[in-house]
Amino acid sequence: MTSPGGSPATTPIGSRAEAEGYVAMVCFKHGPPRLFGVELEWTVHHADDPHRPLDAGRLSKALGLHAPATLVRGSPQLPLSRGALVTVEPGGQVEISVPAAESIPRLIDDTAADAAELTALLLDADLIPGDYGLDAFRAPRRILTVPRYAAMEHAFQRLGPHGPRMMCSTAGLQICLDAGETDQTALRWRALHDLGPALVGLFANSRRRAGSDTGWASARTEATFGTCAPFTEPPPLDGDPAAAWARTAMEAPVLCLRRGDTWDAPTGLTFGAWADGQLPGDRPTYDDLDYHLSTLFPPVRPRGYLEVRYLDAQPGDGWIAPTLLLTALMSAPMDQVLAAAEPAAGRWFPAAREGLEDKLVLQAARDVVDLATEVLDRTGADPELIAAVATRLQRIVDDTHGRRAS
């Protein structure tokens, strides 16, 4: 990676303004929407008792040569059969991300194959993937000892209990979409956010945490938003999203100062202040800035493409329904998408607390499902799969509506 002027990534950044310009350039790349991606994440449990703590040794044995270096130093981290790399989160959650695909059918086939392969690896070690977006059985416990996660945990612990929960106990489904042409990016950015509350409500499944009822339909969302507010919460949507995100990145705290063996950053240090010289004799480089961007966890994260991060992990092949739903919606006219999402736009916290029991979230979910079922065929998926997904989505909203009416 090089800086905007072509200098090496190790070149010091001269100012906050220079850093902002770089972020706006690399995080929003424009062009016709062409590629699709999905990342699946699971908590991991002992098959005979999901309450038992997971240890790094058992997980290392299960993953073998597919283990990342954060778990097994020097591991070759071989990809799975369809190309997915296995990564491991601080609490032992496993994640796969197959290479981006130009078609939804290819994406589904590749992801399903590698998910099945990973599940088989875990089962051979008497481990199983979890079914929920939050560990329903165990308290958060970090099993990775690398400096990145030690520094992040230290920073988040100062802010409350949600950071360690997000790091060690949550599992999400991430859907990745191109930002689109220049004149469409702001609309696609808004649509992905306006759809968020309805989709959080539709797929919320993380009510229980460490054996207790949290009272939140998606306690994973509660934990994520509470980790480092306001930087883990939905952003303001007015104006140019690239410029707004660049400002957010500058104002966000530095979580990892990669200097020496301990990466703890000074309390209160923002990247903008660092770029403007707050640490005499130590200016950040573009490599430092890229790393800083990897420590930001908003509900939609721009990475050249748009990474939707607000969905709870789903059991089994349940990830296919939200993947088809969202990709179909983003192929529809944006004015129709925004109109369907409008009743619940901005209602992130009611959606996370009440799910579809919130009247406006349910209304938006019904409208969103109705619109999506009209355009699911645009995904190119098998007609039988489309019919099954449409039935499942309709059942979710109908069952909730029936409970409210009874």
URNORSUL-V357764 format. One record per residue. N is the residue number from 1. PHI is phi in radians with two decimals (NA if undefined). PSI is psi in radians with two decimals (* if undefined). Layout:
{{N:PHI:PSI} {N:PHI:PSI}}
//
This chain:
{{1:NA:2.48} {2:-2.19:2.82} {3:-1.28:3.00} {4:-0.97:-0.54} {5:-1.53:0.05} {6:1.60:0.06} {7:-1.32:2.76} {8:-1.05:2.77} {9:-1.10:-0.34} {10:-1.48:-0.01} {11:-1.19:2.31} {12:-1.10:2.54} {13:-1.47:2.36} {14:-1.45:-0.42} {15:-2.90:2.92} {16:-1.07:-0.74} {17:-1.05:-0.70} {18:-1.11:-0.73} {19:-1.15:-0.72} {20:-1.07:-0.75} {21:-1.06:-0.70} {22:-1.13:-0.79} {23:-1.06:-0.81} {24:-1.07:-0.58} {25:-1.32:-0.79} {26:-1.50:-0.41} {27:-1.52:-0.37} {28:-2.17:1.75} {29:-1.87:2.39} {30:-1.87:2.69} {31:2.74:3.02} {32:-1.06:2.38} {33:-1.04:2.12} {34:-2.37:-0.62} {35:-1.91:2.65} {36:-2.31:2.53} {37:-2.52:2.78} {38:-2.56:2.50} {39:-2.19:2.23} {40:-1.91:2.36} {41:-2.30:2.50} {42:-2.42:2.52} {43:-1.22:2.77} {44:-2.18:2.39} {45:-2.37:2.72} {46:-1.20:2.36} {47:-1.10:-0.58} {48:-1.49:-0.27} {49:-2.86:1.78} {50:-1.16:-0.21} {51:-1.41:-0.35} {52:-1.15:2.41} {53:-1.09:2.52} {54:-1.55:2.42} {55:-2.02:2.67} {56:-1.10:-0.61} {57:-1.10:-0.78} {58:-1.12:-0.72} {59:-1.18:-0.69} {60:-1.05:-0.76} {61:-1.09:-0.71} {62:-1.13:-0.77} {63:-1.40:-0.44} {64:0.99:-2.29} {65:-1.26:-0.12} {66:-1.51:-0.14} {67:-1.12:2.51} {68:-1.36:2.84} {69:-1.16:-0.37} {70:-1.17:-0.39} {71:-1.74:-0.74} {72:-2.24:1.86} {73:-1.03:2.30} {74:1.46:0.04} {75:-1.10:2.46} {76:-1.27:-0.23} {77:0.83:1.04} {78:-1.14:2.46} {79:-1.24:2.78} {80:-1.26:3.09} {81:-1.03:-0.63} {82:-1.68:0.16} {83:1.85:-0.06} {84:-1.26:2.38} {85:-1.59:2.48} {86:-1.65:2.21} {87:-2.08:2.81} {88:-2.24:2.30} {89:-1.53:2.97} {90:-0.97:-0.63} {91:-1.57:0.13} {92:1.70:0.08} {93:-1.10:2.45} {94:-1.86:2.60} {95:-2.46:2.49} {96:-2.22:2.60} {97:-2.52:1.91} {98:-1.34:2.78} {99:-0.98:2.55} {100:-0.98:2.54} {101:-2.09:2.69} {102:-1.56:-0.07} {103:-2.44:2.56} {104:-1.15:-0.75} {105:-0.98:-0.74} {106:-1.12:-0.74} {107:-1.05:-0.79} {108:-1.14:-0.78} {109:-1.08:-0.83} {110:-1.15:-0.77} {111:-1.16:-0.75} {112:-1.08:-0.71} {113:-1.13:-0.79} {114:-1.27:-0.55} {115:-1.12:-0.71} {116:-1.15:-0.68} {117:-1.12:-0.76} {118:-1.12:-0.75} {119:-1.03:-0.70} {120:-1.13:-0.69} {121:-1.06:-0.75} {122:-1.14:-0.78} {123:-1.07:-0.60} {124:-1.10:-0.39} {125:-1.82:0.31} {126:1.06:0.62} {127:-2.06:2.70} {128:-2.37:2.62} {129:-1.35:2.55} {130:-1.28:2.86} {131:-1.81:-0.03} {132:-2.22:2.89} {133:-1.37:-0.02} {134:-2.61:2.52} {135:-1.14:1.92} {136:-1.40:-0.12} {137:-2.08:-0.52} {138:-2.21:2.64} {139:-1.28:2.72} {140:-1.09:2.41} {141:-2.66:2.12} {142:-1.44:2.25} {143:-1.94:-0.22} {144:-1.58:2.36} {145:-1.93:0.26} {146:-1.23:2.69} {147:-1.01:-0.61} {148:-0.97:-0.89} {149:-1.33:-0.49} {150:-1.13:-0.76} {151:-1.18:-0.74} {152:-1.11:-0.77} {153:-1.06:-0.75} {154:-1.08:-0.74} {155:-1.17:-0.76} {156:-1.24:-0.59} {157:-1.07:-0.50} {158:-1.20:-0.33} {159:-1.72:-0.16} {160:2.33:-2.99} {161:-1.41:-0.24} {162:-1.29:-0.56} {163:-1.02:-0.94} {164:-1.03:-0.60} {165:-1.12:-0.82} {166:-1.06:-0.77} {167:-1.17:-0.75} {168:-1.94:-0.22} {169:-2.21:-0.11} {170:-1.77:2.70} {171:-2.48:2.30} {172:-2.19:2.87} {173:-1.89:2.15} {174:-2.00:2.32} {175:-2.07:2.27} {176:-2.01:2.28} {177:-2.36:2.61} {178:-1.16:2.63} {179:-1.26:-0.42} {180:1.61:3.13} {181:-1.11:2.78} {182:-0.93:-0.72} {183:-1.38:-0.09} {184:-1.93:-0.24} {185:-1.04:-0.82} {186:-1.08:-0.67} {187:-1.18:-0.73} {188:-1.15:-0.68} {189:-1.07:-0.83} {190:-1.13:-0.75} {191:-1.06:-0.75} {192:-1.10:-0.60} {193:-1.34:-0.77} {194:-1.10:-0.58} {195:-1.26:-0.35} {196:-0.90:-0.95} {197:-1.02:-0.73} {198:-1.10:-0.72} {199:-1.30:-0.61} {200:-1.02:-0.80} {201:-1.12:-0.73} {202:-1.08:-0.66} {203:-2.04:0.26} {204:-1.14:2.30} {205:-2.60:0.36} {206:-2.07:0.91} {207:-1.30:-0.58} {208:-1.69:2.48} {209:-2.42:2.11} {210:0.88:0.72} {211:1.55:0.01} {212:-2.13:2.64} {213:-1.41:2.10} {214:-1.43:-0.35} {215:1.46:0.01} {216:-1.92:2.33} {217:-1.07:-0.69} {218:-2.20:1.49} {219:-1.22:-0.31} {220:-1.10:-0.77} {221:-1.11:-0.73} {222:-0.99:-0.80} {223:-1.15:-0.75} {224:-1.14:-0.85} {225:-1.10:-0.58} {226:-1.48:-0.04} {227:-1.16:-0.86} {228:-2.67:1.04} {229:-1.10:2.52} {230:-1.56:0.08} {231:-1.34:-0.28} {232:-1.77:0.07} {233:-1.72:2.92} {234:-1.05:2.48} {235:-1.51:2.87} {236:-1.06:2.53} {237:-1.91:0.13} {238:-1.41:2.57} {239:1.43:-2.87} {240:-1.32:2.08} {241:-1.12:-0.57} {242:-1.16:-0.78} {243:-1.17:-0.69} {244:-1.13:-0.73} {245:-1.17:-0.66} {246:-1.07:-0.72} {247:-1.12:-0.74} {248:-1.04:-0.77} {249:-1.08:-0.62} {250:-1.26:-0.60} {251:-1.48:-0.22} {252:-1.30:2.57} {253:-1.20:2.55} {254:-1.34:2.13} {255:-1.65:-0.52} {256:-2.28:2.05} {257:-1.84:1.75} {258:-1.38:1.30} {259:-2.34:2.01} {260:1.38:-2.80} {261:-1.45:-0.42} {262:-1.95:2.21} {263:-1.79:0.27} {264:-1.04:2.30} {265:-1.66:2.68} {266:-1.02:2.39} {267:-1.03:2.27} {268:1.52:-0.06} {269:-1.27:2.11} {270:-1.70:2.81} {271:-1.19:-0.63} {272:-1.05:-0.74} {273:-1.17:-0.67} {274:-1.08:-0.80} {275:-1.12:-0.48} {276:-1.57:0.14} {277:1.72:0.36} {278:-1.14:-0.46} {279:-1.81:1.68} {280:-0.97:2.30} {281:1.41:0.04} {282:-2.48:1.53} {283:-1.61:2.55} {284:-1.26:2.69} {285:-1.79:3.04} {286:-1.13:-0.54} {287:-1.13:-0.71} {288:-1.08:-0.68} {289:-1.18:-0.76} {290:-1.02:-0.71} {291:-1.18:-0.72} {292:-1.01:-0.75} {293:-1.08:-0.53} {294:-1.29:-0.18} {295:-1.77:0.16} {296:-1.76:2.38} {297:-2.29:1.09} {298:-1.35:2.96} {299:-1.15:-0.51} {300:-2.27:2.11} {301:-1.96:2.14} {302:-1.41:2.23} {303:-2.35:0.61} {304:1.64:-0.69} {305:-2.01:3.13} {306:-1.90:2.09} {307:-1.79:1.87} {308:-1.42:2.08} {309:-2.06:0.16} {310:-1.69:0.17} {311:-1.75:2.39} {312:-1.12:2.54} {313:-1.00:2.58} {314:-2.01:2.61} {315:-1.28:2.56} {316:0.98:-2.27} {317:-1.61:0.34} {318:-1.09:-0.28} {319:-1.18:-0.35} {320:-1.18:-0.71} {321:-1.06:-0.92} {322:-1.14:-0.51} {323:-1.16:-0.82} {324:-1.14:-0.73} {325:-1.01:-0.90} {326:-1.25:-0.72} {327:-1.17:-0.62} {328:-1.13:-0.80} {329:-1.05:-0.68} {330:-1.32:-0.08} {331:-1.67:-0.15} {332:-1.48:2.87} {333:-1.00:2.30} {334:-1.11:-0.52} {335:-1.16:-0.62} {336:-1.21:-0.69} {337:-1.11:-0.82} {338:-1.11:-0.65} {339:-1.15:-0.71} {340:-1.16:-0.68} {341:-1.39:-0.33} {342:-0.93:-0.73} {343:-0.97:-0.55} {344:-1.94:0.08} {345:-0.98:2.23} {346:1.49:-0.12} {347:-1.56:0.90} {348:-1.11:-0.82} {349:-1.25:-0.75} {350:-1.02:-0.67} {351:-1.13:-0.73} {352:-1.22:-0.64} {353:-1.33:-0.90} {354:-1.77:-0.28} {355:1.08:-2.41} {356:-1.35:-0.02} {357:-1.27:-0.29} {358:-1.32:2.20} {359:-1.02:-0.78} {360:-1.27:-0.60} {361:-1.14:-0.73} {362:-1.10:-0.74} {363:-1.04:-0.81} {364:-1.13:-0.70} {365:-1.06:-0.73} {366:-1.12:-0.77} {367:-1.15:-0.69} {368:-1.15:-0.77} {369:-1.11:-0.74} {370:-1.05:-0.77} {371:-1.16:-0.76} {372:-1.10:-0.71} {373:-1.13:-0.42} {374:-1.29:-0.38} {375:-2.14:0.17} {376:-1.02:-0.51} {377:-1.17:-0.31} {378:-1.18:-0.31} {379:-1.27:-0.30} {380:1.36:0.11} {381:-1.22:2.81} {382:-0.99:2.36} {383:-0.97:-0.63} {384:-1.16:-0.68} {385:-1.16:-0.75} {386:-1.02:-0.79} {387:-1.10:-0.71} {388:-1.15:-0.72} {389:-1.17:-0.77} {390:-1.04:-0.73} {391:-1.11:-0.75} {392:-1.11:-0.80} {393:-1.09:-0.76} {394:-1.12:-0.64} {395:-1.13:-0.67} {396:-1.03:-0.87} {397:-1.28:-0.62} {398:-1.17:-0.70} {399:-1.11:-0.71} {400:-1.16:-0.75} {401:-1.08:-0.68} {402:-1.13:-0.68} {403:-1.14:-0.70} {404:-1.19:-0.57} {405:-1.40:-0.37} {406:-1.44:*}}
//
